[in-house]
């Protein structure tokens, strides 16, 4: 048993009863200083440092004074691609274009994706995530007749190997298909055989889309799992797959979790139209994930007729403020890391959060911001004991160098300390190099 005192915990990661009046006392610095009691791998007590009741540790309990540093729950990354990661060096995408990335990675898969290659790259990604304090991660896996069997088997193996450190979920990505084709039986079989958390896919606008989505929801319902889609990853205001997904969920009265990632085109649509779509999203109970670093990389690229690059006019982030105002839960995630869809990244959710705050002007919603990489994605993944500092939650904590949010946001490369169970753990990592053989 270990008592950690004077931990400044983001209010959005605490039970409301601990936060003064259920509301943060300071809009710019929304944290509460707490004492946290841990036994084995669980938090067994939390109280504000000034409280006189709420914790009764034994007299001989080990104690560590965290001296007012910001302390976060273990971080949650709800949208990644472990099958594609760390392939940039061998299969780059020099123009940074979306459709080029699809082609490049399709070719990479055919050339290189053996079980050993997939394991080596994905395990390195998990090591990087763990070194930064991530304790839950969801990966989308390409699924179809020609690709997916090896990656599902490898991720299933890694899920077992990492179960005491990172909770891993699989999304079988291949479910949105033309209605004249049969259901993607290979994807459905992989989802069933390897315990996928959701069916995924990449819906495209068109007259067949409603029927395609209806069939996808029917397949997911039969498997008893949710749906997690890549939606409107473009700057076309006429791309309204998010709206179509919400309409399908309502039409089918689909009872299981639905998550939509990207939602970029929502940002360039007419305000009234976007407002109507967001209302449908709220009614349908859809969760929204922004992917700030990947969409900043891919979206808005422009070229002269001679092929010279021009400055972007927009950067692809969805309407985070309007979604929040409507009561829609939002999260941010890594997406692709060091592959043809995004050349950079390191599975560091603090980097993702800071990018979301800076790009999306979420400094005006600091009380909400920490939830984007903690409580909200944990809820999306159905992990109530992750992403929060509360009795019964996993005892994984990330201790920042800074004592205020202003310091935290000003020092994105500052060091951190990691608590796993009732003691500090090593922050050693495999380094920034790509895994051997990539």
N, C-alpha and C positions, 0 to 999 in steps of 0.2 A: 504494500500500500504506500502511496506517495501523495503528499499534499503540495500542489503548486499554487503559490500565492501571488497576488498582485499581477494577474494576467489581464491585459486589456483586450477583451473579446468583442469583435463586431456585434452590434446589437441584433443584426438580422440572423446571426448564428446562435442566438440564445433563446430559451423559452421566454415568451412575452411576460410571464409573471416576474421574471428577474429584472427586465428592463423597466425603468421608472415609468409607471402609469401605462405600460405597454407601448410607449413611444420613446424614441431616442431623445435624450436631453439636449443634444447638440447636433444640428444638421450637418455641420462640416466635420465633426469628429464624433460620429455615432458609435461609440464603444462604451462598455461598462467594465469597470475593474472588478475582477472576480477571483475567488479562490476555487480551485478545482481539485477534487479528491479522486484518485484513480486506484482501482484495485485490479490487478492482473491486466486484462485487455479491455476493461470497461470503465467509463466514468460513473462513479457511484455518488457523487455529490457536487453541486455547484451553488455558490452564493456570492453576492457582492461582497467585496472586501470589508465594507463598513457594516455589514449585517451582523447581528449578534446571534442569530439562529440559522439553521439550515444545514450545518455540518457538525458532525460529532466524531472527528477522527480520534483514534487512540493517542494517548500521551506520547508514545514512543514512535509515532509515524515519521517517516522520512519527509523532510520539507525542503523545498527549493523556492526561493524568492525570485520571481521573474522580473521584478523591478520595473513594472509598468510597461513592459514591451507588448506590442500587439501580438496576440496569440489567436491563430486560426484553427478551425477543425481541419482534419485531413481534406485535401482538395479533390474535386470530382470533375473528370473530363468525360463528358457525355457524347462526344462525336469525334471519332478518330478513324484512321484507315491503316491498321497495322499490316495488312497484306501489301501495301504500296510503299511503306515508309523506307527511308534510307536507300532510295534507288537513284537519286539525282546524279551521283558521280558517274554512273554507267549509262543512264538514260535521261539526259537533261532536256529541258524545254526552253531554249534560249529566247524565244519570243514571248513566253509567258502567257500564251493564249489557251483558252479553255478547251477548244476542240483539238488543238495540238496535243494537249496533255492527255486526253483520252486515247489518241492514237499512240503516243509514245508509251504509255503504260500498258496498253494492250500488247504492243510488241515486246515490252519487257517481260510481261507475264509469260508469253509463249516461249521466250528464250531462257528465262532464268528461274521461274518460280517452282523450284523443287522443295520438298519438305525441309531439307537442311537450310536452304536459302531463306525460306519464310521464317523458320525458327530463329535463325541467327539475327535477322533484322528486327523481328517483332520482340524478341527477348531484350535486345539492346534498347528498344523504345521503352519497354517496361522498366528497365534499369534506370533510364533517364528520368522517367516520370516519378519513380519511387524516390530518386535522389532529390527531387524537388518537393516532395510531400504529397503526391497524388496517391489516393487510396482506393479509388474506384474509377473504372474506365470502360467505355463502350466502344467497340470497334465494328464498323461496317465492313463486310467482306463481299467482294464480287462473287456472284453465284450464278452458275449456268452449266450447260452440258460440257463446256470445255475448260472451265476454271471454277475453283471453289472447293473441290473435295479435299485437296491437300491443305488449303488454308484453314478450313473448318477443323480438320483433324489436328493441325498444329495449334490453333488457338484453344482448342479443347484441352490439349496437353498443357499449354501454358496456364490456362485457367486453373487447372489442378495444382500446378507447381507454385503458382503465385497466390493461392487462396488465402494464406495467412497474412499477406501484405496488400495486394491489390485485388479488389473484387472486379472481375472481368465479365462483360456481357458481349454477346455476339448479335449482330443484325445481319441476316441473310439478304443480301442486296441483289434483287433480280426479279421482283414481283410485278412490276408494271409493264404490261405487254399488250400489243395489239389484240383486239378481241377476236380476230379471225384465227389467232394462234391458240394452241392449248395452253393451259396454265403451265407456268415454269415448274414442272414437276421436280426437276433436279434441285432447284432452289428450295422448294417446299420440303423435299426429302432431307436436304441438308439441315434446314431449320429444325425439323422434327428430330433427326438423329443426333444432333449436337446441342440440343437445348437452347436454341436461339431465343433471345428476349423479344425479338420483333422481326417482322418482314420489312425490307426496305426496297428502295428503287428510286428511279429518276423520271417522274412523270413529265410529259411534254404536252404543250397546248394542242388542242385539236378536237374535232367533233366526237371522237371516240373516247375522249378522256373520262367522261362520267361513267361509262360502262367499264372501262379499265379499272377505275378506282373501286367501283362496286365489286368487281371480281376479286381485287386484291383484299378488300375488307372481308369478303366471304371466306377467302383462303385463310386469312389471319384468325377469323372467328373459329373456323374449323380446327385450327391448331391450338387455339386458346392463348394466343399471344397478341401483342400490340403491333403497331405500325410506326416506322420511323423513316421518313422520306427526305430526299434531297429535292427542294422545291424552289423554282423560279430563280435559279442561280444565273441571273443575267440582268441587263439593264433595259429590257423591253417592257414598256408599260402595258402591252397587250398580253403579257405572260401572266396568267392568273391561275396557276395550278394550286396555290394556297387556297384561294377562294373555292375552287372546285373540290379540293380535299375536304374543306369544312362542310360544303353542301353534301358531299357523299356521306360523311360521318353522321350528319343530321338525318339524311334520307334513310340510311340503313340502321339508324339508332345503334351505332356501333358502341359496345360497352367497354372496350379495352383501351389502354393508353395510346394516344396518337401524338407523335412529335414530328415537327417539320423544321428542318434545318435550312439555312441560307435566307430564303425569302427576300432576296435582293430587290426584285422588281417592284416590290411594295413601296420602296422609297422613291420611285420615279413616277408613280401613278398619281392621278388627280386626287386631291385631298379628300373630296367627298367619297370617291370610289374606294380609296384606301380605308376610310373610316367605316364604310359599310362592310368591307372584307374583314376588318379587325373585329367588328361586332359579331360576325358569323364565326370567326375563330374562337372568340370568347364563349359563344353559345355552344359550340361543339366541344369545348374543353381541350382544345389543342395546345400542346406545349411548343414553345418557339425557341430555337437555338440559333444564335448569331455566331458566325465564324470570322472574326474580324481580320486576323492575319492572312488567312487564305483568300478571302474575298478582296481584301486590299491589294493582294498580289495579282489576282486574276482580272478583276473587274475594271472597266474604264480604259483599257489599253486602246490607244489610237495611233494611227500611222499616216504618213504622207503617201501620196501616190507612188513616190519613189522608194517607199519602205523605211523611211526614217521615223523614229518614235516621236510622238507628241505628248504633251502633258495631259494627264487625265482630268476630266471634268467632274467625276464622282468616284467614290471608292467602294461602293457595294454594301455598306452596312444598312441593315433594315431599320424600320421605324421603332426603335426601342422605347422611346418616350411615349409615343401614342399607344403602343401595345400595353405598356405599363399602366397608363391612365385608364385603359379599358378593363384592367384587371386580369390581363393575360400574363401568365408566368413566363419569364424569359431566362435564358442561360447563355453563357458563352463557352466555346470549346476550341480545341486545337485544330481539328480537321486534319488536313494533310500536312506531313512534316518531312521536309527534305526529299520531295519527289517532284514529278512534273507538274503537279497542281500547285505546289508551293515550295520554293527552293530552300526555305529557311525554317527555323523552329527548333524547339528542344523539349517539348512536352512539359513546359513550365507554365502552370496555370496562373501564376502571378503575372507572367508576361502577358498572358491572354487577358487577364482582368485589367491590367494597367492600360493595354491597348484599347480595350472596350471603353474604359473611362475617358481616355484622352480623345479617341476618335468620335465617340458617341456623345460627348459632353455630359457624361454621367457624374461628373463632379457636382452637378446640381441635384443628384439623387444618391448621395453617398450612403444614406441609410439602406438603400436597396442594393448597391453595387456588390458588396461581398457575397450576397446570395447567388450571384451569377455563376460562381465557381464552387459553391458549397451546397447550401440547402436546396436550391431550385433543381440543379441537375440530379442531386440525390433523390429528390421526389420524382423526377422524370423517370429515373431508373428503378423506382420502387424500393429504395434503400433507406428506410426511416431511421436507421442507426448510423448513417453516414452524414457528413456535411453539416453537423451541428455540435455544439458543446452543451450537452444535457445529460441528465441521469439516464443510463442505459445505452448511451452512444458509444461507439468505438473510441478507444483511448488512443487516438492518433492526433497529434497537435503539431502545428508549425509555428515556431516562435520567430518573429521578425526582428531585425536590428532596430527598426524605428519604433518610437513610442506613440506616434500620431499618424493619422492617415496622410497628412501633408508630407511627413518624412518618408513614409512608405512609398508614396507616389513619386517622390523626388529622387529615390535611390533604387531604381529597378534592378540593379545588379548587386544589391547588398546581400550579405550572407544571411543564412537562416539556421536555426537549430530545430531538430526534429525529435519529437517524443513519440515513442511507440510502446504501448503498454505503460508500465509505471517507471520508465527510465528513458533517458536520451539514447538515440541511436546514431549510428554513423551516417554522415552525409556523403560518404565516398561514392563516386560515380564512375562509369567507364570512360569518361572523357567525351569530347565533342566529335571525335573521328567516327566515320561510318564503320560499321562492323566489317571485319575481314571478309573478303569475297564479294562485297557489294560493287 
